[in-house]
Every structure is written in C-alpha cells, then in structure tokens.
C-alpha cells in the first residue's frame, strides 16, 4: 500500500488522531498555521440576468450570489421600509455532506445569520428601498448557492452577499397616485444606498481539544483554528463567528458549543506562557484578516 493511500485511510478511520498529529507539529493538514486563512478571490457582476451578483472562492469553497428586485406592497407596520429575503442553498451537488430536497439545517442557519447581520449592521437601510411610502417598496431576493463546498460557507456567503449588494443596480421606479401602479424604467438605474462604514465581514474560528493523553509539553491543550475546512469542521468542540465593521468595531459574536480558555498560540509563538480568552483571540485574528482583505481590495 502506498504512503499516500495509507495516510488517506488513516484520515478516514481516525480523523481526530489524524488532525492531532498535524497540529502537534504546528501545521494543519492543508499546510496552514492555526490562524492562517485560505486564498480568497472575489468577482462581481458574474450573472448578467441578475440585478446584482458576485462569485466568491474561499479555498475550495465557492459561493455564487444573485440579487433580484421586485416591487411589493410595504408592511402595514413599516410603510416606508422595503424587504430583504436572503436564501442560502447547500445542495447535494456541492458536497456529499448535503441531501437533496428542502434547505437543510445548516443552510437555514446561514440564511438566518445573513439576514440578522444585514439588519443589525444597517449596511442596507430598509428605508432606502421605499419607492412610495405606504404604497410601493422594493423587495430584494438574495439567493446564494454553494457550487463547491470545503468548509466555512458562513464567511464565504456573507462576503458574496455583500459584494452582490454593492454590485446591484435598481431600475428607476415611480408610483402613480392616479393609476395606483408603479412604473419601472428600462433604461435608468441607480446603485443601492449602502452604508459602507457598516459593511459587515464574518470571521469564523473553531476550538479543537486534542484527545490524546498525555500530550507532549510543547503541544497546547487546545487549539483555535481559523477558516475551517470541511474535514476540520465536524471535529471542533465549538465555533465562534465574529462580525466586524471596517473600523474594527464588533457587530456581533455567534458561538456554538462551549469554549474553554484557549491556550493555542500563533505559529512562532509556541512556548510563550499565558492563555488567551477565546473572544479576545478571535477579535485580534479577525482584525488582522480584515486588514488583509482591505489591503487586497476584496472588501
């Protein structure tokens, strides 16, 4: 049996031990350090039939997002506000981890995360979607589909949604009191009224606790890993997702599971005494990655 086949067999039969052996050497299975992110590419305007669109690749995870606008009647309690309807599709075509049929639990969680993040950030004020208060507003259907899945769909999807909204052009619309109808221009359009100072970015981390005992003195008791792959995600004890704005302010933190005090340190800092609080550690790493995204002009 070849060495590569033996490694693949060991990975499938003993995934935790496989990951532990890599982390003990200060590296992850794909060659990254604890706090390293995979390469990111962003393309806007990738769907000509949509009012706005984007294609995002985060490592091997690929998300395509399209925005379609329709005229709707406003809610009676919010007559001057429009609507946003995000929907995330994780189909069986993007990974064998997902099944055919209606949206699964993970897709619904990401959809709710996107919706809550957009509302709380006010990146897209709903009042800016009013055509005629009390009469007509825009409803934006934001559909994000994963066409290849290798973990961290949460961060990739939010980046795709934000980029698609930046790319969106709404046709000029006027409401006639005489006819009670809305007329939409076929030639005139304008970008969305976005609050760029409140552009949300998401950064997700996983907390991994080795089960091997005893551990070598040089190996931390737990690890805090950025940008999880599909192999790493199910092995985590918990995850922490941080929403951050361009100025470094935190827009929200979502945690699943219980995270103890995290003692893993960035590559090159092993042996430094002391521990890191999980939220503090996540915030510092998120700020660093946010700065990198801005430097690459991906935000």
C-alpha positions in Angstrom: 0.0 0.0 0.0 1.4 3.4 -1.0 2.2 6.0 1.7 -0.5 8.4 0.3 -3.1 5.7 0.4 -2.2 4.8 3.9 -2.5 8.4 5.0 -5.9 8.7 3.3 -7.1 5.5 5.0 -5.9 6.7 8.4 -7.6 10.1 7.9 -10.9 8.4 7.2 -10.7 5.9 10.0 -9.2 8.1 12.7 -9.9 11.8 11.7 -9.2 13.2 15.2 -5.9 11.5 15.6 -5.0 12.5 12.1 -5.6 16.2 12.9 -3.9 16.0 16.2 -0.7 14.6 14.7 -0.6 17.6 12.3 -1.3 20.2 15.0 1.3 18.7 17.2 3.8 19.6 14.5 2.5 23.2 14.3 0.7 22.7 11.0 -2.7 21.8 9.7 -3.4 19.1 7.1 -3.5 21.6 4.2 -0.3 23.2 5.3 -1.6 26.3 7.0 -0.9 27.5 10.6 -3.5 27.8 13.3 -4.6 31.4 12.4 -4.0 31.3 8.6 -6.7 31.8 6.0 -7.1 30.2 2.7 -6.8 32.3 -0.5 -9.8 34.4 -1.3 -11.0 35.6 -4.8 -14.0 37.9 -5.4 -15.7 38.6 -8.8 -18.7 40.9 -9.0 -21.2 41.1 -11.8 -20.9 37.4 -12.7 -24.6 36.9 -13.5 -25.9 39.1 -16.3 -29.6 38.3 -15.7 -29.5 39.4 -12.0 -29.7 43.0 -10.7 -26.5 42.3 -8.8 -24.2 39.3 -8.4 -20.9 38.0 -7.1 -18.8 34.9 -7.1 -16.6 34.2 -4.1 -14.0 31.5 -3.7 -12.6 30.8 -0.2 -10.1 28.0 -0.7 -12.1 25.3 -2.5 -15.5 26.7 -1.2 -17.3 28.5 -4.0 -20.4 30.7 -3.5 -22.3 32.4 -6.2 -24.9 35.1 -5.2 -27.5 36.8 -7.2 -29.9 39.7 -6.3 -33.3 40.1 -7.9 -35.5 43.1 -7.1 -39.3 43.1 -7.3 -41.9 45.7 -6.4 -44.0 44.8 -3.4 -46.6 46.4 -1.0 -45.0 47.5 2.3 -45.7 46.1 5.6 -48.5 47.9 7.4 -46.4 48.4 10.5 -43.4 49.7 8.5 -44.9 51.5 5.5 -41.6 53.2 4.5 -39.4 50.1 4.6 -38.6 47.6 1.9 -37.7 43.9 2.3 -34.7 41.7 2.0 -35.1 37.9 1.6 -31.8 36.0 1.8 -31.8 32.4 0.9 -28.8 30.0 1.0 -28.7 26.7 -0.9 -26.3 24.0 0.1 -27.3 21.3 -2.4 -26.1 17.7 -2.8 -24.3 18.9 -5.9 -21.7 20.9 -4.0 -20.9 18.2 -1.4 -22.0 14.6 -0.5 -22.5 16.0 3.0 -25.8 17.6 2.0 -29.0 16.0 0.8 -31.5 16.8 -2.0 -34.8 18.4 -1.1 -35.7 21.4 1.0 -32.9 23.5 2.7 -31.2 21.6 5.4 -30.4 22.9 8.9 -27.0 24.4 8.1 -28.4 26.3 5.1 -31.2 27.7 7.2 -28.8 28.7 10.0 -26.6 30.6 7.4 -29.7 32.2 5.9 -30.8 33.5 9.3 -27.2 34.6 10.1 -27.1 36.6 6.9 -30.5 38.2 7.5 -29.7 39.1 11.1 -26.3 40.5 10.2 -27.7 42.7 7.4 -30.5 44.1 9.6 -28.3 44.8 12.6 -25.5 46.3 10.6 -27.8 48.6 8.7 -25.4 48.2 5.8 -28.5 48.3 3.6 -31.1 50.6 5.3 -34.6 49.1 4.6 -36.0 52.7 4.2 -33.7 53.2 1.2 -35.8 50.6 -0.6 -39.0 52.7 -0.4 -40.5 53.7 -3.8 -43.5 55.5 -2.4 -44.1 55.1 1.4 -47.2 53.2 2.2 -47.7 52.3 -1.5 -44.7 50.5 -3.0 -41.3 49.3 -2.0 -38.5 47.1 -3.3 -38.2 43.5 -2.2 -34.7 42.1 -2.7 -34.4 38.4 -3.1 -30.8 37.5 -2.3 -30.0 33.9 -3.4 -26.7 32.4 -2.5 -25.8 29.0 -3.9 -22.8 26.9 -2.9 -21.4 25.2 -6.0 -18.4 23.6 -4.3 -18.1 23.1 -0.5 -15.0 22.7 1.5 -16.0 24.3 4.8 -16.6 27.8 6.2 -19.6 28.6 4.0 -20.7 31.2 6.6 -17.9 33.6 5.9 -17.8 33.0 2.2 -21.6 33.5 1.8 -21.6 36.8 3.7 -18.8 38.1 1.6 -20.7 37.0 -1.6 -23.9 38.7 -0.4 -22.2 42.0 0.5 -20.3 42.0 -2.8 -23.5 41.3 -4.8 -25.3 44.1 -3.0 -22.5 46.5 -3.9 -22.9 45.4 -7.5 -26.7 45.8 -7.5 -28.4 48.4 -9.7 -32.1 49.1 -9.2 -34.1 50.5 -12.1 -35.7 53.9 -11.6 -39.3 53.4 -10.3 -42.1 55.9 -9.9 -45.5 55.4 -8.3 -48.6 57.0 -9.9 -51.3 58.1 -7.4 -53.7 58.3 -10.4 -53.4 54.7 -11.6 -52.1 53.2 -8.3 -49.3 51.5 -10.2 -45.5 51.6 -10.2 -43.7 52.3 -13.5 -40.2 50.9 -13.8 -37.7 52.4 -16.3 -36.0 50.1 -18.7 -33.0 52.4 -19.3 -32.4 54.3 -16.0 -31.0 52.7 -12.9 -29.0 53.5 -9.7 -26.9 51.6 -7.2 -28.3 50.8 -3.7 -27.9 53.4 -1.0 -25.4 51.4 1.1 -23.8 52.5 4.4 -20.2 51.4 3.5 -19.0 52.4 7.0 -21.1 49.5 8.3 -20.0 46.9 5.8 -20.1 43.6 7.7 -17.5 40.9 7.4 -17.6 37.5 9.1 -14.7 35.6 10.5 -15.3 32.1 11.9 -13.0 30.1 14.2 -13.1 26.6 15.7 -11.9 25.3 19.1 -10.3 21.9 19.0 -9.2 20.0 22.0 -6.9 17.0 21.4 -8.0 13.7 23.0 -4.5 12.1 23.0 -3.1 11.8 26.5 -0.5 12.5 27.7 0.4 15.4 25.4 4.0 16.5 24.8 4.9 19.5 26.8 5.3 21.6 23.6 1.7 20.9 22.4 -1.0 23.2 23.7 -4.0 21.8 25.5 -6.4 23.2 22.9 -6.2 24.9 19.5 -8.1 27.9 18.0 -8.3 27.4 14.2 -9.3 30.0 11.6 -11.2 29.3 8.4 -12.1 25.6 8.9 -12.2 23.1 6.1 -15.0 20.6 5.7 -12.6 18.0 7.2 -11.9 20.1 10.3 -15.4 21.4 11.0 -17.1 18.3 12.5 -14.0 17.7 14.7 -14.4 21.0 16.6 -15.8 21.2 20.1 -17.2 24.7 19.4 -17.1 27.5 16.9 -17.0 31.3 17.2 -18.1 33.7 14.4 -17.2 37.4 14.7 -18.9 40.1 12.6 -16.7 43.1 12.2 -17.1 46.5 10.5 -14.3 48.3 8.5 -13.2 50.4 11.6 -12.7 47.3 13.6 -15.9 47.5 15.7 -17.6 44.3 16.5 -21.1 43.9 15.1 -21.8 40.6 16.8 -20.5 37.3 18.0 -22.1 33.9 17.5 -21.0 30.9 19.5 -21.9 27.2 19.2 -20.8 24.8 21.9 -18.7 25.7 25.0 -15.2 27.2 24.6 -12.8 26.9 27.5 -9.8 29.2 27.9 -7.8 28.9 24.7 -4.1 28.2 25.0 -3.0 27.8 21.5 -0.7 30.5 20.2 0.1 31.7 16.7 2.8 29.8 14.8 6.2 31.1 16.0 4.9 31.9 19.5 4.8 28.4 20.9 6.3 28.3 24.4 5.0 31.8 25.3 3.4 31.4 28.7 -0.1 32.6 29.4 -3.5 32.0 27.9 -5.9 33.7 25.5 -9.6 34.3 26.1 -11.4 33.0 23.1 -13.3 36.2 22.3 -10.2 38.3 22.7 -8.2 35.9 20.5 -10.9 35.8 17.8 -11.2 39.6 17.8 -7.5 40.0 17.3 -7.4 37.5 14.5 -10.5 39.0 12.8 -8.9 42.4 12.8 -5.8 41.1 11.2 -7.7 39.3 8.5 -10.0 42.3 7.9 -6.9 44.4 7.3 -5.6 41.8 4.9 -8.9 41.8 3.0 -8.8 45.6 2.6 -5.2 45.5 1.5 -6.2 43.0 -1.2 -9.2 45.3 -2.1 -11.6 42.4 -1.5 -13.9 44.5 0.6 
